[in-house]
Amino acid sequence: MMAERDYAFKVAKRSGNEQGKWDNFRKLKNLTNRKIKAAEALYYKKLIECAQGPKEMWRTLNSALSDKKEENLTLQVQDGEHIISEPKAVASKFNKFFATIGSRIAKKLCSVSRDAWKKYESVIQTDDGTMRSMRTPMCRY
């Protein structure tokens, strides 16, 4: 099946923009991918069913789920026009986003009711380690 797909690709490539040849290749490519995924799913299903206990089952599941190729990937975050890829800077960017999301959403929701946010009060720890009370920003009209 893969050889047939590869041959169809070669024929389509030689034909230039002939739509029929490319449609045939796409059909064969999609069929091949579906068959590969179905065979892989059946393989792992049989492995799990034949496991001789929980330890062996989890070993099989972990081998199926782990992807060694992804270990070397680095997470990149866009900050304005800059791309951040250094792990500590990325973590700091995520921390800043999630630490401020509540107040940003609260500002957007202030139109619901001026007094609805008064009852939500939280205590935060400042940079110097002291605890202080912080209220959600009040709406300004």
Secondary structure, 3 states (H helix, E strand, C coil): CHHHHHHHHHHHHHHCCCHHHHHHHHHHHHHHHHHHHHHHHHHHHHHHHCCCCHHHHHHHHHHHHCCHHHHHCCCCEEECCEEECCHHHHHHHHHHHHHHHHHHHHHHHCCCCCCCCCCCEEEEECCCCCEEEEECCCCCC
